[in-house]
Amino acid sequence: MTTPLYTLTAVQTLSLLKNDNVTVEDYARSLLDRIHERDNTVKAWAYLADRSLVLNQARALDQVPRDQRGPLHGLAIGVKDTMNTKDMPTQFGSPIYQGHQSGFDSSAVAVLRAAGALIFGKTTTTEFTVTNSGPGTTNPHDPNRTPGGSSCGSAAVVADMQVPLSLGAQTGGSIIRPASFSGVFAMKPTHNAISTEGQKTFAPTFDTFGFFARSIEDLQVLAEVFALEDDEPPEEVPIEQVSVALIKTPFWASAGPGTVTAMNEATTILKSCGVRVEEVSFSPEVSDVETLKRIQTVITAGEAQAAFLREYRVGKTSLAPEICRMVENASNYTKKERVQAYDTYANMRRIVDNIAEKYSVILTPSAIDEAPLGLGDMGSATFNTLWTGFHMPVINIPAFRGSHDMPVGVSLVAPRYRDQHLLKISQILGEVMVQNTGRGQI
């Protein structure tokens, strides 16, 4: 039986397209048929390009001579609906921007198009990525559970094999948590390593562009297109020479049974393969839960005041109450507090980065537990926001399952601007974790 084209990873698809073993048009038809079959259940598209438009673009790509084809020639990609697209609406999950079309591409989307990608549509998100509910998007593994927010649609379309790659953005945990809930690989690169120009901001100190895939190899493809480079090319490291810092973080008391089991299983698997795993705690300066929470909130809320002032002034009645409260500074945070928070977090970044430099990688939770029941709560970013604020690259490894047989991931973290190193180590460690649990693929 022939393998359906929609089930292929990005790397598998690119190989077929490059050698003209399949046409972009046939590939696009397979994905469109898959979306037609599943969209009423998963509901992951805020806007899906017209079928005839997609197929016309596919035919045009088929006419591109082989020697002129880009690295993503014909590959289908979903784009989070916070990123501008010149030929599709960008609505930010908000009624204020219903039907809004910017007429230009964000930096990331323009880079993808230049590489030959086929932009399929815009994936669902919560209102301006702030609220923790909204879209009716469901988890492909169980429609009664959330895929996580705010990049809910981007995680779901990859998990459901509607497209092989998608784009997301993370202020707290909006890439890594949905990847964990939905059982896909995802990468949140180093902060500002990829331009966020042309996408809606929430809190620039935290806002980070990233992407979802069904293999580490596929993440690598996008990392290369977006020119993620380390100062030195990462070295080949035998698994026996890999060292792992097991960091449960000060928030470990929040971990549910699925995450506790996943972390224990990951540790056992890695040790059985000869990996040196050492449990490491943060120093006292980075260990107080309430201090960490307050610093994160002071910065994000303060930056949101500026980010959403326009929407507040022109469409307050259509703006979510929690966004209005941030613009109004309902918590009465002072500018002095913001300055102190910025300085404290900057010092924490240096401390945690120094820990990371002593190991090949950090192993840490991706989410509190498996995806919760219901669509009204998209989960907590408890285990994600600190790494986002530390500006360190993170990859979710979807190798485990919770008590309800739902996906549970673990995160691998590297020092800032060691993104290629992280991809290399994630390939090594992800492979043994997946092979030993029988989940996912590398």
PyMOL commands that set and color helices and strands:
alter all, ss='L'
color gray80, all
select helices_A, chain A and resi 5-7+10-18+24-42+51-62+66-68+95-97+107-114+127-129+152-159+176-182+216-225+239-241+252-254+257-272+284-286+289-307+309-318+321-327+335-356+385-390+419-437
alter helices_A, ss='H'
color red, helices_A
select strands_A, chain A and resi 45-48+76-80+118-123+165-170+185-188+208-213+243-246+276-279+361-365+394-401+407-413
alter strands_A, ss='S'
color yellow, strands_A
deselect
rebuild
show_as cartoon
